[in-house]
Amino acid sequence: MTMSIDLSPRPTVVEGSLGVEELTALTRSIAARPELWKPLVQFQDSGRWWTRLEAPDGVDVWLLTWLPSQGTELHDHGSSAAAFTIAAGTLTEFRPDAQGTPVPREFATGLTQTVDPGDLHDVLNGGTEPAVSIHAYSPPLTRMTYWATTDDGRLVPARTVDTDEPETDK
């Protein structure tokens, strides 16, 4: 089945917000200092766990934990740019290609991925060990859109939620 993606209109970058390069530097610097985040780590069987970390103005930084098989749904971050660095373990990110087929990319400890405003992705701990990641969003998250595949293979918005957290209830 061939899938296609309708991403119009794409969100625009908000003036004064950090770009993915700055967010990458920020998440890497925090991940490299485990004394900042390791004492906060918690895991829960019911789903990913997260807590907000200190951040500069105009940025949200989150510590997220992932047990094996925990993941997200296909989503975007609205007008927010993002970066996430794997602080421990391994995570797999899936991004749809031009036909909408999810393409996996594995990220081990120390690696970083960026997400431009409007990009779609899904993240999963497909391994056997827990994982920890540091995420930064600028401007801070205010809206996320979750995507679904139609019977004819198109990716379409399923729901949009106003949120200031890295995950919302279904």
C-alpha positions as protocol buffer text, in pm:
chain_id: "A"
residue {
  index: 1
  type: MET
  ca { x: 0 y: 0 z: 0 }
}
residue {
  index: 2
  type: THR
  ca { x: 142 y: 340 z: -97 }
}
residue {
  index: 3
  type: MET
  ca { x: 93 y: 625 z: 147 }
}
residue {
  index: 4
  type: SER
  ca { x: 119 y: 996 z: 83 }
}
residue {
  index: 5
  type: ILE
  ca { x: 151 y: 1285 z: 323 }
}
residue {
  index: 6
  type: ASP
  ca { x: -33 y: 1615 z: 312 }
}
residue {
  index: 7
  type: LEU
  ca { x: 171 y: 1855 z: 524 }
}
residue {
  index: 8
  type: SER
  ca { x: 21 y: 2182 z: 406 }
}
residue {
  index: 9
  type: PRO
  ca { x: 30 y: 2431 z: 556 }
}
residue {
  index: 10
  type: ARG
  ca { x: 357 y: 2377 z: 744 }
}
residue {
  index: 11
  type: PRO
  ca { x: 410 y: 2576 z: 1065 }
}
residue {
  index: 12
  type: THR
  ca { x: 648 y: 2868 z: 1047 }
}
residue {
  index: 13
  type: VAL
  ca { x: 944 y: 2926 z: 1275 }
}
residue {
  index: 14
  type: VAL
  ca { x: 862 y: 3165 z: 1559 }
}
residue {
  index: 15
  type: GLU
  ca { x: 1089 y: 3471 z: 1576 }
}
residue {
  index: 16
  type: GLY
  ca { x: 1327 y: 3467 z: 1873 }
}
residue {
  index: 17
  type: SER
  ca { x: 1310 y: 3092 z: 1920 }
}
residue {
  index: 18
  type: LEU
  ca { x: 1616 y: 2868 z: 1918 }
}
residue {
  index: 19
  type: GLY
  ca { x: 1691 y: 2658 z: 1612 }
}
residue {
  index: 20
  type: VAL
  ca { x: 1774 y: 2290 z: 1605 }
}
residue {
  index: 21
  type: GLU
  ca { x: 2150 y: 2359 z: 1622 }
}
residue {
  index: 22
  type: GLU
  ca { x: 2115 y: 2546 z: 1953 }
}
residue {
  index: 23
  type: LEU
  ca { x: 1871 y: 2289 z: 2087 }
}
residue {
  index: 24
  type: THR
  ca { x: 2115 y: 2013 z: 1993 }
}
residue {
  index: 25
  type: ALA
  ca { x: 2395 y: 2185 z: 2185 }
}
residue {
  index: 26
  type: LEU
  ca { x: 2165 y: 2231 z: 2485 }
}
residue {
  index: 27
  type: THR
  ca { x: 2043 y: 1867 z: 2501 }
}
residue {
  index: 28
  type: ARG
  ca { x: 2396 y: 1735 z: 2450 }
}
residue {
  index: 29
  type: SER
  ca { x: 2534 y: 1955 z: 2727 }
}
residue {
  index: 30
  type: ILE
  ca { x: 2268 y: 1836 z: 2972 }
}
residue {
  index: 31
  type: ALA
  ca { x: 2303 y: 1469 z: 2874 }
}
residue {
  index: 32
  type: ALA
  ca { x: 2680 y: 1499 z: 2929 }
}
residue {
  index: 33
  type: ARG
  ca { x: 2619 y: 1606 z: 3292 }
}
residue {
  index: 34
  type: PRO
  ca { x: 2440 y: 1310 z: 3454 }
}
residue {
  index: 35
  type: GLU
  ca { x: 2451 y: 1480 z: 3794 }
}
residue {
  index: 36
  type: LEU
  ca { x: 2181 y: 1713 z: 3655 }
}
residue {
  index: 37
  type: TRP
  ca { x: 1938 y: 1442 z: 3551 }
}
residue {
  index: 38
  type: LYS
  ca { x: 2032 y: 1099 z: 3688 }
}
residue {
  index: 39
  type: PRO
  ca { x: 1894 y: 1162 z: 4041 }
}
residue {
  index: 40
  type: LEU
  ca { x: 1556 y: 1245 z: 3881 }
}
residue {
  index: 41
  type: VAL
  ca { x: 1519 y: 929 z: 3672 }
}
residue {
  index: 42
  type: GLN
  ca { x: 1204 y: 725 z: 3734 }
}
residue {
  index: 43
  type: PHE
  ca { x: 1032 y: 460 z: 3528 }
}
residue {
  index: 44
  type: GLN
  ca { x: 667 y: 360 z: 3523 }
}
residue {
  index: 45
  type: ASP
  ca { x: 498 y: 59 z: 3369 }
}
residue {
  index: 46
  type: SER
  ca { x: 192 y: 259 z: 3261 }
}
residue {
  index: 47
  type: GLY
  ca { x: 385 y: 465 z: 3004 }
}
residue {
  index: 48
  type: ARG
  ca { x: 674 y: 699 z: 2954 }
}
residue {
  index: 49
  type: TRP
  ca { x: 765 y: 916 z: 3249 }
}
residue {
  index: 50
  type: TRP
  ca { x: 887 y: 1276 z: 3222 }
}
residue {
  index: 51
  type: THR
  ca { x: 979 y: 1582 z: 3423 }
}
residue {
  index: 52
  type: ARG
  ca { x: 1069 y: 1937 z: 3327 }
}
residue {
  index: 53
  type: LEU
  ca { x: 1430 y: 2049 z: 3375 }
}
residue {
  index: 54
  type: GLU
  ca { x: 1567 y: 2400 z: 3416 }
}
residue {
  index: 55
  type: ALA
  ca { x: 1596 y: 2581 z: 3084 }
}
residue {
  index: 56
  type: PRO
  ca { x: 1673 y: 2919 z: 2935 }
}
residue {
  index: 57
  type: ASP
  ca { x: 1386 y: 3154 z: 2854 }
}
residue {
  index: 58
  type: GLY
  ca { x: 1193 y: 3050 z: 2546 }
}
residue {
  index: 59
  type: VAL
  ca { x: 1287 y: 2683 z: 2577 }
}
residue {
  index: 60
  type: ASP
  ca { x: 1131 y: 2378 z: 2743 }
}
residue {
  index: 61
  type: VAL
  ca { x: 1368 y: 2099 z: 2847 }
}
residue {
  index: 62
  type: TRP
  ca { x: 1238 y: 1759 z: 2953 }
}
residue {
  index: 63
  type: LEU
  ca { x: 1387 y: 1441 z: 3093 }
}
residue {
  index: 64
  type: LEU
  ca { x: 1198 y: 1141 z: 2951 }
}
residue {
  index: 65
  type: THR
  ca { x: 1229 y: 776 z: 3049 }
}
residue {
  index: 66
  type: TRP
  ca { x: 1131 y: 478 z: 2837 }
}
residue {
  index: 67
  type: LEU
  ca { x: 1089 y: 116 z: 2938 }
}
residue {
  index: 68
  type: PRO
  ca { x: 1112 y: -145 z: 2659 }
}
residue {
  index: 69
  type: SER
  ca { x: 812 y: -123 z: 2421 }
}
residue {
  index: 70
  type: GLN
  ca { x: 716 y: 229 z: 2537 }
}
residue {
  index: 71
  type: GLY
  ca { x: 680 y: 484 z: 2263 }
}
residue {
  index: 72
  type: THR
  ca { x: 483 y: 769 z: 2116 }
}
residue {
  index: 73
  type: GLU
  ca { x: 228 y: 800 z: 1839 }
}
residue {
  index: 74
  type: LEU
  ca { x: 315 y: 961 z: 1505 }
}
residue {
  index: 75
  type: HIS
  ca { x: 305 y: 1335 z: 1580 }
}
residue {
  index: 76
  type: ASP
  ca { x: 447 y: 1678 z: 1511 }
}
residue {
  index: 77
  type: HIS
  ca { x: 537 y: 1958 z: 1752 }
}
residue {
  index: 78
  type: GLY
  ca { x: 342 y: 2237 z: 1584 }
}
residue {
  index: 79
  type: SER
  ca { x: 556 y: 2551 z: 1553 }
}
residue {
  index: 80
  type: SER
  ca { x: 821 y: 2423 z: 1797 }
}
residue {
  index: 81
  type: ALA
  ca { x: 1163 y: 2304 z: 1684 }
}
residue {
  index: 82
  type: ALA
  ca { x: 1306 y: 2020 z: 1890 }
}
residue {
  index: 83
  type: ALA
  ca { x: 1614 y: 1815 z: 1959 }
}
residue {
  index: 84
  type: PHE
  ca { x: 1660 y: 1509 z: 2173 }
}
residue {
  index: 85
  type: THR
  ca { x: 1976 y: 1340 z: 2296 }
}
residue {
  index: 86
  type: ILE
  ca { x: 1987 y: 982 z: 2419 }
}
residue {
  index: 87
  type: ALA
  ca { x: 2135 y: 995 z: 2770 }
}
residue {
  index: 88
  type: ALA
  ca { x: 2113 y: 618 z: 2833 }
}
residue {
  index: 89
  type: GLY
  ca { x: 1998 y: 320 z: 2631 }
}
residue {
  index: 90
  type: THR
  ca { x: 1875 y: 316 z: 2272 }
}
residue {
  index: 91
  type: LEU
  ca { x: 1567 y: 463 z: 2104 }
}
residue {
  index: 92
  type: THR
  ca { x: 1434 y: 418 z: 1752 }
}
residue {
  index: 93
  type: GLU
  ca { x: 1277 y: 708 z: 1568 }
}
residue {
  index: 94
  type: PHE
  ca { x: 1040 y: 651 z: 1275 }
}
residue {
  index: 95
  type: ARG
  ca { x: 983 y: 920 z: 1013 }
}
residue {
  index: 96
  type: PRO
  ca { x: 756 y: 880 z: 713 }
}
residue {
  index: 97
  type: ASP
  ca { x: 928 y: 898 z: 375 }
}
residue {
  index: 98
  type: ALA
  ca { x: 770 y: 1075 z: 75 }
}
residue {
  index: 99
  type: GLN
  ca { x: 523 y: 787 z: 35 }
}
residue {
  index: 100
  type: GLY
  ca { x: 439 y: 788 z: 407 }
}
residue {
  index: 101
  type: THR
  ca { x: 625 y: 465 z: 484 }
}
residue {
  index: 102
  type: PRO
  ca { x: 780 y: 478 z: 833 }
}
residue {
  index: 103
  type: VAL
  ca { x: 1160 y: 466 z: 810 }
}
residue {
  index: 104
  type: PRO
  ca { x: 1337 y: 361 z: 1132 }
}
residue {
  index: 105
  type: ARG
  ca { x: 1663 y: 511 z: 1260 }
}
residue {
  index: 106
  type: GLU
  ca { x: 1825 y: 387 z: 1579 }
}
residue {
  index: 107
  type: PHE
  ca { x: 1986 y: 629 z: 1825 }
}
residue {
  index: 108
  type: ALA
  ca { x: 2224 y: 497 z: 2091 }
}
residue {
  index: 109
  type: THR
  ca { x: 2355 y: 677 z: 2399 }
}
residue {
  index: 110
  type: GLY
  ca { x: 2513 y: 1011 z: 2307 }
}
residue {
  index: 111
  type: LEU
  ca { x: 2339 y: 1054 z: 1973 }
}
residue {
  index: 112
  type: THR
  ca { x: 2104 y: 1343 z: 1899 }
}
residue {
  index: 113
  type: GLN
  ca { x: 1814 y: 1388 z: 1658 }
}
residue {
  index: 114
  type: THR
  ca { x: 1653 y: 1714 z: 1552 }
}
residue {
  index: 115
  type: VAL
  ca { x: 1290 y: 1783 z: 1462 }
}
residue {
  index: 116
  type: ASP
  ca { x: 1203 y: 2091 z: 1259 }
}
residue {
  index: 117
  type: PRO
  ca { x: 863 y: 2256 z: 1308 }
}
residue {
  index: 118
  type: GLY
  ca { x: 599 y: 2045 z: 1134 }
}
residue {
  index: 119
  type: ASP
  ca { x: 817 y: 1733 z: 1097 }
}
residue {
  index: 120
  type: LEU
  ca { x: 637 y: 1406 z: 1175 }
}
residue {
  index: 121
  type: HIS
  ca { x: 799 y: 1139 z: 1387 }
}
residue {
  index: 122
  type: ASP
  ca { x: 737 y: 853 z: 1626 }
}
residue {
  index: 123
  type: VAL
  ca { x: 983 y: 730 z: 1890 }
}
residue {
  index: 124
  type: LEU
  ca { x: 1000 y: 384 z: 2047 }
}
residue {
  index: 125
  type: ASN
  ca { x: 1219 y: 195 z: 2289 }
}
residue {
  index: 126
  type: GLY
  ca { x: 1234 y: -123 z: 2086 }
}
residue {
  index: 127
  type: GLY
  ca { x: 1523 y: -263 z: 2289 }
}
residue {
  index: 128
  type: THR
  ca { x: 1539 y: -476 z: 2601 }
}
residue {
  index: 129
  type: GLU
  ca { x: 1686 y: -213 z: 2837 }
}
residue {
  index: 130
  type: PRO
  ca { x: 1535 y: 110 z: 2973 }
}
residue {
  index: 131
  type: ALA
  ca { x: 1630 y: 433 z: 2798 }
}
residue {
  index: 132
  type: VAL
  ca { x: 1661 y: 797 z: 2907 }
}
residue {
  index: 133
  type: SER
  ca { x: 1649 y: 1101 z: 2678 }
}
residue {
  index: 134
  type: ILE
  ca { x: 1676 y: 1478 z: 2711 }
}
residue {
  index: 135
  type: HIS
  ca { x: 1437 y: 1681 z: 2490 }
}
residue {
  index: 136
  type: ALA
  ca { x: 1431 y: 2055 z: 2422 }
}
residue {
  index: 137
  type: TYR
  ca { x: 1158 y: 2253 z: 2243 }
}
residue {
  index: 138
  type: SER
  ca { x: 1166 y: 2613 z: 2127 }
}
residue {
  index: 139
  type: PRO
  ca { x: 941 y: 2789 z: 2145 }
}
residue {
  index: 140
  type: PRO
  ca { x: 798 y: 2580 z: 2431 }
}
residue {
  index: 141
  type: LEU
  ca { x: 538 y: 2325 z: 2322 }
}
residue {
  index: 142
  type: THR
  ca { x: 186 y: 2457 z: 2294 }
}
residue {
  index: 143
  type: ARG
  ca { x: 32 y: 2224 z: 2037 }
}
residue {
  index: 144
  type: MET
  ca { x: 87 y: 1876 z: 1900 }
}
residue {
  index: 145
  type: THR
  ca { x: -88 y: 1709 z: 1609 }
}
residue {
  index: 146
  type: TYR
  ca { x: -118 y: 1331 z: 1596 }
}
residue {
  index: 147
  type: TRP
  ca { x: -141 y: 1161 z: 1257 }
}
residue {
  index: 148
  type: ALA
  ca { x: -321 y: 851 z: 1127 }
}
residue {
  index: 149
  type: THR
  ca { x: -321 y: 650 z: 806 }
}
residue {
  index: 150
  type: THR
  ca { x: -643 y: 641 z: 607 }
}
residue {
  index: 151
  type: ASP
  ca { x: -775 y: 327 z: 438 }
}
residue {
  index: 152
  type: ASP
  ca { x: -632 y: 451 z: 108 }
}
residue {
  index: 153
  type: GLY
  ca { x: -285 y: 501 z: 261 }
}
residue {
  index: 154
  type: ARG
  ca { x: -276 y: 877 z: 321 }
}
residue {
  index: 155
  type: LEU
  ca { x: -139 y: 1030 z: 640 }
}
residue {
  index: 156
  type: VAL
  ca { x: -388 y: 1278 z: 781 }
}
residue {
  index: 157
  type: PRO
  ca { x: -419 y: 1471 z: 1107 }
}
residue {
  index: 158
  type: ALA
  ca { x: -612 y: 1256 z: 1358 }
}
residue {
  index: 159
  type: ARG
  ca { x: -629 y: 1510 z: 1639 }
}
residue {
  index: 160
  type: THR
  ca { x: -460 y: 1828 z: 1754 }
}
residue {
  index: 161
  type: VAL
  ca { x: -415 y: 1901 z: 2122 }
}
residue {
  index: 162
  type: ASP
  ca { x: -309 y: 2209 z: 2313 }
}
residue {
  index: 163
  type: THR
  ca { x: -40 y: 2098 z: 2556 }
}
residue {
  index: 164
  type: ASP
  ca { x: 268 y: 2212 z: 2740 }
}
residue {
  index: 165
  type: GLU
  ca { x: 394 y: 1855 z: 2801 }
}
residue {
  index: 166
  type: PRO
  ca { x: 577 y: 1611 z: 2575 }
}
residue {
  index: 167
  type: GLU
  ca { x: 282 y: 1370 z: 2564 }
}
residue {
  index: 168
  type: THR
  ca { x: -93 y: 1394 z: 2593 }
}
residue {
  index: 169
  type: ASP
  ca { x: -366 y: 1151 z: 2684 }
}
residue {
  index: 170
  type: LYS
  ca { x: -535 y: 986 z: 2389 }
}
